[in-house]
Amino acid sequence: MAGMRLEQMRQAHEDLERLDNMIVEALLDEPKTLKKTLDQSHRVKALLDRSVDRREELADMYEDKDGQKREEMNAISGAGPSLFSAFYHRLRDVKEYHRRFPRLPLGRAEDALEPEVAVHFTGEENAGKCVDLHRFFQRYLNLAIFHTDSSHHTKHSSPDTPSASLVSGLVAPGEKPLDYLQYLRAFATFSASRKGKDAQYLAYLQDLFAYLVDFFRRTQPLFDLDEKLEACERSFASLYESGELQRRWSLSSNENKAANGSANGNIPDDDAMDTEAHATSDTYCAPCAKHFAKESLYKSHLTGKRHKKAAARAQAATASGADTGSKRSAASSGGGGGGGGSSGG
């Protein structure tokens, strides 16, 4: 049909108005359940995406790179007989079209614009209420970063706090098996150490990141996640170029090593910590072998259960060592006296 470009532009404007009305009507609805809320959000997101695509198409038509709009405008802007000839030519085309297709279905214009929304969640995800990291948990157990030469266990820790060995990705002998709940508490905690971080670990992190991004898009479709990720990339690049990121990694590595050293009863030889400087600091906790950057954090740590238990163990060990030393001194003194008497005899 002649005049196709102008008709396409008119139809695009009509579609945009209908899409705007459909979005407003959808947002005025108040869903009662989480599933209906997610369906509403995904429907609005699909309508917004379709509206954006339609606006881009309309902008291209107005740009008129192929000159078709200009030709049609010139054809209908004539004067005299040429103006009426163009009108009757278009009318003839319309009649011919409907003669060839006499029984076209008449439906609502909104039906053609209605998107198909299908959001799928696993049973563990519970309609978007929980993440399902079971397969990543199994992969983590098989990574080199999780294993040591001794065993495949993790230290017993508080239900709310992951152990130092779990945070650093290492395990120690004589510890109980890592369970899924412990993994959930620590899977997003990383250390600056490169030990065990091979190609398999990188692939694990990439797949984990892809899953979390996909889960977020499924549960929060109206959130502009791309903009947030770009802001994180810019922030990371800025911190890396200024050297601030490397400094934070160093502090994190020292704290993890101090925690692991306390858990194992000693500080490893390769931890590169300034132990003497920390020991003389006012914010250094000797029983826990941990240094705090702020006094407020140090005071809060002193009131915690883990510190009190560590202090009690340290005090008991000190008392036991003092008793042992006294007994050895008394035995040594008694043995020396008996030797002197024998010599005198």
Disulfide bonds with the S-S distance in Angstrom:
none
